[in-house]
Amino acid sequence: MLSDSLKEEIQAAYSQLLEQKGYKARYCQKLMIAEIARTLGEIDETPGRICVAEAGTGTGKTIAYAMAAIPIAKQLKKKVVIATATVALQEQIVYQDLPDIRHRSGLDFSFALAKGRRRYLCLSKLDLALQESNGMHQTLSFFDDPSVSGSTESDAALYQAMLNGLGHGTWDGERDSWPEEVDPVAWSRVSTDHAQCTQRQCSHYENCYFYKARESIHRVDCIVTNQDLVLADLMMGGGAVLPEPEETLYIFDECHHLADKAGHHFSHQLSLYSTRAWLTQIPTSLSLAASDVAGIAEDRIGALTPQVESIARQLDEMARFLMPLKEAADDIDDGWRYRFPLGRLDQSLAVMAGDLAKDFSRLGNQAEVFIPVLEDAVDSGDVNERELAEHWLSVISAVVDRLSAATSLWLNLAEPDLSPPYARWLRFSTSGQVEGLEIQLSSHPVSCADELQERLWDRCAGAVMTSATISVGGDFSNFQRRTGIDPEHRFVSLPSPFAFEQQGVLQIPAMTNLPGDADAHTEELASLIPQLVTDDLGVLVLFTSWRQMLRVYDDLEADFARRVLMQGDLGKQEILRRHREQVDAQAPSCIFGLASFAEGVDLPGEYCTHVVIAKLPFSVPDDPIDATLSEWIEDQGGNSFYDLMLPNAAIRVVQAAGRLLRTETDSGRVSILDRRLVTKSYGRLILNALPPFRREIH
């Protein structure tokens, strides 16, 4: 129960913050602080309490959850972890919101930004990258992403510039602070992951940028990070990078992304021929290691060779088994895709996968035996041997990790019929380094509710989930199903600070064609959009597919096309910069964008007075994850359209419409160019989910 003294501390800090900023208290913000404080105040008696707070733009969510959570966490001696879905919000919280709150509220707290290993330079890998003629370097890159090839002259110049920046103190080793965009492949060669990192045994450990940053996050009261790092930490058991879940109050901002992100972390993927290629290199790599480091027994390496050859034959057999499925596969942009209905596999395939799981696991256990030998060499060898041993420790650790990941994939496929199911599919492609056709196997859970329950909700001290779009018209059931949060927890949809009827108009214009006739609808959009927005200075037009967006743009009159900034022609931030520049010059500007422009885009005032939604954003029916989930819902007696597709579409429409009003003085209109809102029975549900704008339905 929240003590009176803690209530007074929160109220006093909030009042001081408002006074310092010259703001008046917002009812929705006060209510959010109270709901969060009430929930977290219960965790000393009932650990694991969760508050889900849907709060629209203008609420001031960061202030609300910081005001409530930080004082409570400090009293309970817990850490606060704020996890966002986007870098933009993460940086806003770290560099703007929290410094301002600390300065103006009187609350005494410390905070730091936490990033994953891949965001930091690895000094050991940089050394290797600068030694292009060193054969060990080539071996190391072989066990990275298969798409990573040898470095170029420009890469070598980049690595030298990085070394100079470190030496002169003008760079801190973080990718995000490097002054120019870094090619992902070039960066991958000088960064590392948990498998390749040799931690305290690395000769660069004392100067490691990742570990320096990690030390700082364990000394602060509040850690700001991204949802992916939280999920990665939970996958490693929790407490590997971030504090233990039991010692943490989590705040998930932009929480509507959490379930999808969890799905990617709990999924499995394997490229058959690429796997065969690196697998057959293991004995050779170990022999090279044995020539550099004393103590690696040649007889152990020799024992691995027949096992590797046996697994290679099994992979060839698997390829022969899967290849006929290409005939039934669907054409996709980069090859062909075959999806297993309901994620159910042929029993023969499951048996083959089970055999591969056993053999990969056995090989991984035997490869792992070499790690203590290399660790001892790192600790006790001379300088030259320590450097060699450190290198091979990183290589063999990466091998063991990849064997473990492959084992997980085969173990998953060895269960032919899971419930909830995994979406399972094959992708046949001619891309990649392997000659001929590559076969990629993927397995992705359609629901992560049980995993999140076990790894997060059952363990955390407490949690706050917040976003502008969580429910569908106040109904949180879809969110509860996807995240595994029990309905017994606190769910609240807060009132908006906006006067929607006075500030905005929802327009559904008369149209001749429905999206079902894609060509006719697209042709009509090209003529209608310029008419609707001709008098608007700042416009955002949102499409659901590249194909329709490009077709509409191609059909525009030249005069109007000149004002369009289209996704794909320029980067997102450059489009937004040019758009603001044009509007500032009182020149009309119209952004054409896809889903990434439908959320996280802040264009207040004249920058956006008209949002146009080309059609309702229903999921693509051939997406293997949604298709499998739909089949499972139907198999359970549900209705996939009303239980899945419609709620998801409603949330996406609300997100898109949310680009219009960003402050209490904004005004404008939202036009939805999809008559299904008024011709279909389900249109009423989507209309009811939208803000109560003044409506003009023709």
Number of C-alpha atoms within 10 A of each C-alpha: 13 15 10 8 9 16 17 11 18 23 17 15 20 24 16 17 23 17 14 12 12 9 10 9 13 15 14 21 23 16 17 29 22 18 23 24 25 18 24 26 24 16 20 14 9 13 18 23 24 27 23 27 27 26 23 23 19 17 24 17 22 19 21 21 24 23 25 27 27 24 22 25 21 15 9 15 12 21 28 27 29 26 25 25 20 16 11 11 18 20 15 12 21 17 12 11 18 21 14 15 24 18 13 18 21 14 20 12 15 15 20 20 21 23 20 20 21 17 20 24 23 26 21 22 22 18 14 20 24 19 14 15 10 11 10 19 20 17 16 22 22 18 21 20 12 16 14 16 15 15 16 11 8 10 19 16 12 16 20 15 12 19 18 13 15 13 11 9 10 12 16 16 21 17 17 12 13 14 8 8 9 14 9 9 15 20 20 20 25 21 21 24 17 17 17 23 22 23 15 11 17 23 17 14 18 11 12 20 19 20 17 12 17 19 11 14 22 16 13 15 20 27 24 22 26 23 24 20 18 27 22 18 19 20 15 11 12 19 15 13 22 22 20 18 26 19 18 23 29 24 26 24 26 22 24 22 17 22 19 15 15 23 20 15 16 16 19 22 18 18 18 19 22 19 17 19 14 15 19 16 15 19 20 12 17 23 16 14 23 19 11 17 22 14 14 19 13 13 8 15 20 13 12 18 15 12 16 20 14 14 19 20 13 18 19 15 12 16 15 11 13 16 13 10 16 17 10 11 17 14 13 11 7 11 16 19 22 20 23 16 15 24 28 19 19 11 13 12 16 20 17 18 24 20 16 24 23 14 19 26 21 17 19 19 14 16 21 16 14 22 20 11 17 28 19 14 22 26 14 11 17 10 11 11 18 23 19 18 28 22 24 29 27 25 28 25 21 21 23 23 17 21 23 19 17 22 24 18 22 27 19 22 28 21 17 18 17 15 11 17 21 29 26 27 21 24 22 24 17 14 13 14 13 15 10 11 16 21 22 18 20 20 24 23 26 26 24 24 21 16 17 22 16 11 16 22 24 16 18 20 26 31 27 23 22 25 19 25 25 27 24 22 19 15 15 17 16 15 19 17 16 18 23 19 21 14 11 8 13 17 19 19 21 19 15 19 18 20 15 17 13 12 17 23 20 23 18 19 16 12 14 9 18 18 16 9 9 12 14 13 21 24 16 18 24 19 14 16 18 16 11 13 21 12 11 17 20 26 29 28 25 24 23 19 15 13 10 19 22 16 15 21 18 12 15 19 12 10 9 16 17 12 16 20 21 20 19 13 9 12 11 16 10 13 20 19 11 15 27 19 14 18 18 14 9 12 14 21 25 28 22 22 22 19 14 12 21 23 17 16 17 17 21 18 17 18 25 28 23 28 27 23 22 22 23 22 21 17 15 12 11 11 12 25 23 18 20 25 23 22 18 22 17 14 12 10 9 14 15 19 15 11 15 18 18 21 23 19 17 25 22 19 23 22 21 25 24 23 23 28 27 19 16 15 11 18 21 20 24 24 23 23 25 21 21 18 19 14 11 9 9 14 17 13 15 19 17 13 19 18 20 15 18 15 14 12 14 10
